[in-house]
Amino acid sequence: MPLNRLREFLRLEAAGGIVLMIAALAALAVANSPLGRLYLDFLDIPGSVQVGALAIAKPLLLWVNDLWMAVFFFLVGLEIKREVREGQLSTRAEIALPAAAALGGMIVPGLVYALVNWGSPVNLKGWAIPTATDIAFALGILALLGRRAPMSLKVLLTAIAIIDDLGAIVVIAVFYTADLSALSLGLAAVAIAGLVALNLFRVAHVAAYVLVGGILWICVLKSGVHATLAGVITAFAIPLGARDEAGRPLLAQLEHLLHPWVAFLILPMFAFANAGISLDGIGLASFAEPVTLGIALGLVLGKQAGIFLPIWLAIRLGLVKMPAGASWLQLYALSILCGIGFTMSLFIGGLAFESAEHKAYVRLGVLSGSVVCAVAGFLLLRFCAGSPRATAD
């Protein structure tokens, strides 16, 4: 990834992370104020689209989680494709360190959660909740540190989070799929074939991908597979070398167009719609609930162990080089920041559980674990990880 494009990406993600924090805090404040009832009514506003016999009717919360987040996953798919084909994940040397860290950062938190919830088949459905890393939130924390966080640390965090997102996509597709509709899956396969054809013929018209991708979204929504996966599939179909009528790379133009909308509207709206948890009746005992405790421990302890140990081992064995300008303490702080699960953790939690009780436990676990990781990572980098000069990019 060219340096200027990387800096623009990091600036957008960091600023979006700060807006994300504000949206989450606003949701908590409103949900625990006299406006709490209005907040719930707002999320229940019905919306429907009908064409002939085909009807899609959902409350606002599900439109945000199913449709708006499909756009987010589309952007994630574009970023993954570009990074794998020509960016910082395009060679074995570049992908080795973040891949090892991301893999450990998914396996260990999942095991921590499973250990806490062993013996409860219902609770175990949430094993994947603490495996996610929120890149926008984590980069927002790094942005608050200015030059105390070297560029190499931000690049490594971005690479880990991108691979983590790819892992989350696989997990959602494999483990969080409801009863399947053969007809809808068949129609989805036809739509995917259409996307493949557009790719092979190097079609550079955005409208064509939007049309076929929209049809795919409807088919996937009706199939039992989560609809957001349609966004990823559509993104992978965008030809990397295709250019629009003005000669600009199509994939890069789509990223440039969508990134502000996702960072400053879609993700904050998702946070506002999903982070509003009522604190009535919540005491110390609430944090001991197995689902809440498993998520919090998975994010706080599982993430830092699962990410830092592979990084330490790979560098010590000489398999990869220490990131430029970074210290061991900064790498450890980075591992802690990766425990900020927020957006994707809340999203997976919504897929794992249906009951309001379990969803409340999920929100409490995700919010508490993410806050601990954000504060601990920030303080460690701010006061213990060296001077700005020593870590300048």
C-alpha positions in Angstrom: 0.0 0.0 0.0 1.5 3.4 -1.0 2.5 5.4 2.1 0.1 8.3 1.3 -2.8 5.9 0.9 -1.9 4.1 4.1 -1.7 7.4 6.1 -5.2 8.4 4.7 -6.6 5.0 5.7 -5.2 5.3 9.2 -6.5 8.8 9.6 -10.0 7.8 8.6 -10.0 4.7 10.8 -8.7 6.6 13.8 -11.2 9.5 13.4 -14.0 7.0 12.9 -12.9 5.2 16.0 -13.3 8.3 18.1 -16.8 8.9 16.6 -17.5 5.3 17.4 -16.7 5.9 21.0 -18.9 8.9 21.2 -21.8 7.0 19.6 -21.4 4.1 22.1 -21.3 6.5 25.1 -24.4 8.3 23.7 -26.3 5.0 23.5 -25.4 4.2 27.1 -26.4 7.6 28.2 -29.8 7.6 26.4 -30.6 4.1 27.4 -30.2 4.9 31.0 -32.0 8.3 30.9 -35.7 9.2 30.9 -35.4 8.8 27.1 -34.7 5.1 27.5 -38.2 4.0 26.3 -38.0 6.3 23.3 -34.6 4.7 22.5 -36.1 1.3 22.4 -39.1 2.5 20.4 -36.7 4.2 17.9 -34.9 0.8 17.3 -38.3 -0.9 16.8 -39.4 1.5 14.0 -40.7 -0.9 11.3 -39.6 -0.7 7.7 -40.6 -2.8 4.8 -39.9 -3.2 1.1 -42.2 -5.2 -1.1 -42.1 -6.1 -4.8 -44.9 -8.4 -5.8 -44.9 -11.5 -3.5 -41.4 -10.7 -2.2 -41.5 -8.7 1.0 -38.8 -7.8 3.5 -40.0 -6.3 6.7 -37.7 -5.5 9.7 -37.4 -3.1 12.6 -34.8 -0.4 12.3 -32.3 -2.4 14.4 -32.3 -5.3 12.0 -32.0 -3.0 8.9 -28.9 -1.6 10.5 -27.5 -5.0 11.4 -28.4 -6.7 8.1 -28.3 -4.1 5.4 -26.0 -1.3 6.7 -23.5 -3.8 8.0 -23.5 -5.5 4.6 -22.0 -2.3 3.3 -19.4 -2.4 6.1 -18.5 -6.0 5.1 -18.3 -4.9 1.5 -15.7 -2.3 2.4 -13.9 -5.0 4.6 -13.8 -7.3 1.5 -12.4 -4.6 -0.7 -9.6 -3.9 1.9 -8.8 -7.6 2.3 -8.6 -8.1 -1.5 -6.3 -5.1 -2.0 -4.0 -6.0 0.9 -3.7 -9.6 -0.2 -3.1 -8.8 -3.8 -0.8 -5.7 -3.6 -0.6 -4.4 -0.1 1.0 -5.3 3.2 -0.4 -8.9 3.1 0.8 -9.6 -0.4 4.0 -11.6 0.4 4.8 -14.4 2.9 7.3 -12.2 4.8 4.7 -9.4 5.2 1.8 -11.7 6.2 3.7 -14.0 8.6 3.7 -11.9 11.7 0.2 -10.4 11.6 -1.2 -13.8 10.5 0.4 -15.6 13.4 -0.8 -12.9 15.8 -4.4 -12.8 14.4 -4.7 -16.6 14.5 -3.5 -16.7 18.2 -5.8 -13.8 18.9 -8.8 -15.8 17.7 -8.0 -19.2 19.2 -7.0 -18.2 22.8 -9.9 -15.9 23.5 -12.3 -18.5 22.2 -10.7 -21.2 24.5 -10.9 -18.8 27.5 -14.6 -18.2 26.8 -15.3 -22.0 26.4 -13.5 -22.8 29.6 -15.6 -20.3 31.6 -18.9 -21.6 29.9 -18.1 -25.3 29.7 -21.1 -27.4 30.6 -23.7 -25.0 29.1 -24.4 -25.8 25.4 -26.5 -22.6 25.1 -23.7 -20.3 26.5 -21.1 -22.0 24.3 -22.8 -20.6 21.2 -21.0 -17.4 22.1 -17.5 -18.7 21.9 -16.5 -16.5 18.9 -17.6 -13.2 20.5 -14.3 -12.4 22.2 -12.2 -13.4 19.1 -12.8 -10.1 17.2 -10.7 -6.9 17.1 -12.3 -3.5 16.3 -9.8 -1.8 14.1 -11.5 1.6 14.1 -11.8 1.7 17.9 -8.1 0.5 18.4 -6.7 3.0 15.9 -8.8 5.7 17.5 -6.9 5.0 20.8 -3.6 5.1 18.9 -4.6 8.5 17.4 -4.9 10.0 20.8 -1.3 9.1 21.5 0.1 11.0 18.5 3.7 10.3 17.8 4.1 8.1 20.9 2.7 5.3 18.7 5.1 4.6 15.7 3.8 4.1 12.2 5.0 0.5 12.3 2.7 -0.2 15.3 -0.3 1.2 13.4 0.5 -0.8 10.3 0.9 -4.0 12.3 -2.4 -3.4 14.2 -4.2 -2.7 10.8 -2.8 -6.0 9.3 -3.8 -8.0 12.4 -7.3 -6.6 12.4 -7.8 -7.2 8.6 -6.8 -10.9 9.0 -9.0 -11.0 12.1 -11.9 -9.7 10.0 -11.3 -12.4 7.4 -11.4 -15.0 10.2 -14.6 -13.5 11.6 -16.2 -13.7 8.1 -15.3 -17.5 7.9 -16.6 -18.0 11.5 -20.0 -16.3 10.7 -20.4 -18.3 7.5 -19.6 -21.7 9.1 -20.9 -21.4 12.7 -23.7 -18.8 12.6 -25.9 -20.0 9.8 -29.6 -20.8 10.5 -31.8 -23.3 8.7 -31.0 -23.2 5.0 -33.4 -22.6 2.1 -32.3 -24.6 -0.9 -34.2 -22.3 -3.3 -32.6 -19.1 -2.0 -29.1 -20.7 -1.9 -29.6 -21.7 -5.6 -30.6 -18.2 -6.6 -27.7 -16.9 -4.6 -25.4 -19.2 -6.6 -26.8 -17.7 -9.8 -26.1 -14.2 -8.5 -22.5 -15.2 -7.6 -22.1 -16.6 -11.1 -23.2 -13.2 -12.4 -20.5 -11.5 -10.3 -17.9 -13.9 -11.5 -18.9 -13.1 -15.1 -18.6 -9.4 -14.4 -15.2 -9.9 -13.0 -13.9 -12.1 -15.9 -15.1 -9.5 -18.4 -13.5 -6.7 -16.4 -16.7 -4.8 -16.1 -15.9 -1.4 -14.6 -19.4 0.0 -14.0 -20.3 0.2 -10.4 -24.1 0.0 -11.1 -23.7 -3.5 -12.4 -22.1 -4.7 -9.2 -24.6 -2.9 -7.1 -27.5 -4.5 -9.0 -26.2 -8.0 -8.9 -24.9 -7.6 -5.3 -28.3 -6.3 -4.2 -29.9 -9.4 -5.7 -27.3 -11.6 -3.9 -28.1 -9.8 -0.6 -31.8 -10.6 -0.9 -31.1 -14.2 -1.7 -28.6 -14.7 1.1 -31.0 -12.9 3.5 -33.7 -15.4 2.7 -31.4 -18.4 2.6 -30.5 -18.6 6.3 -26.9 -17.5 5.8 -26.3 -14.1 7.3 -26.9 -11.4 4.7 -23.7 -9.4 5.4 -21.7 -12.1 3.7 -23.2 -10.9 0.4 -21.2 -7.7 0.9 -17.9 -9.7 1.1 -18.6 -11.8 -1.9 -19.5 -8.8 -4.0 -16.3 -7.0 -2.9 -14.2 -10.0 -3.9 -15.8 -9.8 -7.4 -14.5 -6.3 -8.1 -11.6 -6.6 -10.5 -8.4 -5.3 -9.0 -7.1 -3.8 -12.2 -10.4 -2.5 -13.6 -10.6 1.3 -14.2 -13.6 3.5 -14.5 -14.3 5.8 -17.5 -11.9 8.4 -16.1 -9.1 5.9 -15.9 -9.1 5.6 -12.1 -8.8 2.2 -10.4 -12.4 1.0 -9.6 -11.5 -0.8 -6.4 -9.6 2.2 -5.0 -12.4 4.6 -6.0 -15.0 2.4 -4.2 -12.8 2.3 -1.0 -12.3 6.1 -1.2 -16.1 6.7 -1.7 -17.3 4.3 1.0 -14.7 4.7 3.8 -16.1 8.1 5.1 -19.7 6.8 5.0 -18.8 3.6 6.9 -16.5 5.3 9.4 -18.8 8.3 10.2 -22.3 7.0 9.7 -22.7 3.2 9.4 -20.4 2.1 12.3 -21.5 4.9 14.6 -25.1 4.0 13.9 -24.4 0.4 14.6 -22.8 1.3 17.8 -25.7 3.6 18.8 -28.2 0.9 18.0 -26.4 -2.0 19.8 -24.5 -0.5 22.7 -27.5 0.9 24.6 -27.6 -1.4 27.6 -29.7 -0.5 30.7 -27.6 -0.5 33.9 -30.6 -1.0 36.1 -30.0 -3.9 38.4 -26.4 -4.4 37.3 -24.0 -5.0 40.2 -20.8 -6.9 40.7 -22.7 -10.1 40.5 -23.7 -9.3 36.9 -20.0 -9.4 35.9 -19.8 -13.0 37.3 -22.4 -14.3 34.8 -20.6 -16.9 32.7 -21.3 -15.3 29.3 -20.3 -11.8 30.6 -17.2 -13.2 32.4 -16.2 -15.4 29.5 -16.3 -12.5 27.0 -14.5 -10.0 29.3 -11.7 -12.5 30.2 -11.4 -13.6 26.6 -10.9 -10.0 25.4 -8.7 -8.8 28.3 -6.6 -11.9 28.9 -7.1 -14.2 25.9 -6.4 -11.5 23.3 -3.2 -10.2 24.8 -1.8 -13.7 25.3 -3.0 -15.0 22.0 -1.4 -12.1 20.1 1.7 -11.2 22.0 3.1 -14.8 22.5 3.2 -15.6 18.7 4.8 -12.1 18.0 7.4 -12.7 20.7 8.1 -16.2 19.6 8.4 -15.3 15.9 10.8 -12.4 16.5 12.9 -14.4 19.0 13.3 -17.3 16.6 14.4 -14.8 13.9 11.5 -15.7 11.6 10.4 -12.1 11.3 12.0 -8.7 12.2 11.0 -6.4 15.0 8.7 -3.7 13.6 10.7 -0.5 13.0 10.8 1.9 15.9 8.8 -0.3 18.2 9.7 -1.8 21.6 8.6 -5.0 23.3 6.5 -2.9 25.7 4.7 -1.2 22.8 4.1 -4.6 21.1 2.6 -5.8 24.4 0.4 -2.7 24.6 -0.7 -3.3 21.0 -1.7 -6.8 22.0 -3.9 -5.4 24.8 -5.5 -2.9 22.4 -6.5 -5.8 20.1 -8.8 -6.8 23.0 -11.1 -4.0 22.0 -13.7 -6.2 20.3 -16.7 -3.8 20.2 -18.3 -3.7 16.7 -17.6 -7.2 15.5 -18.0 -8.7 19.0 -21.4 -7.1 19.4 -22.3 -8.2 15.9 -21.4 -11.9 16.5 -23.2 -11.7 19.9 -26.4 -10.8 18.1 -26.0 -13.9 15.9 -25.1 -16.2 18.7 -28.0 -15.5 21.0 -31.7 -14.7 20.6 -32.9 -14.0 24.2 -32.8 -10.5 25.6 -31.1 -11.8 28.7 -28.2 -13.3 26.8 -27.8 -10.2 24.6 -27.6 -8.0 27.8 -24.8 -10.3 29.1 -23.1 -10.0 25.7 -23.2 -6.2 25.7 -22.0 -6.0 29.3 -19.1 -8.3 28.6 -18.1 -6.7 25.4 -18.3 -3.1 26.8 -16.5 -3.9 30.0 -13.7 -5.9 28.3 -13.2 -3.4 25.6 -13.1 -0.5 28.0 -10.5 -2.3 30.2 -8.3 -3.0 27.1 -8.7 0.5 25.7 -7.7 2.2 29.0 -4.9 -0.3 29.8 -3.4 -0.1 26.3 -3.6 3.7 26.2 -2.0 4.2 29.7 0.8 1.7 28.9 1.7 3.4 25.6 1.2 6.9 27.1 3.3 6.6 30.3 5.5 3.4 30.0 6.4 2.9 26.3 9.1 5.5 25.7 9.3 9.1 24.5 7.8 10.5 21.3 11.3 10.9 19.9 12.2 7.3 20.5 9.1 6.1 18.7 8.7 8.7 16.0 7.7 7.3 12.6 
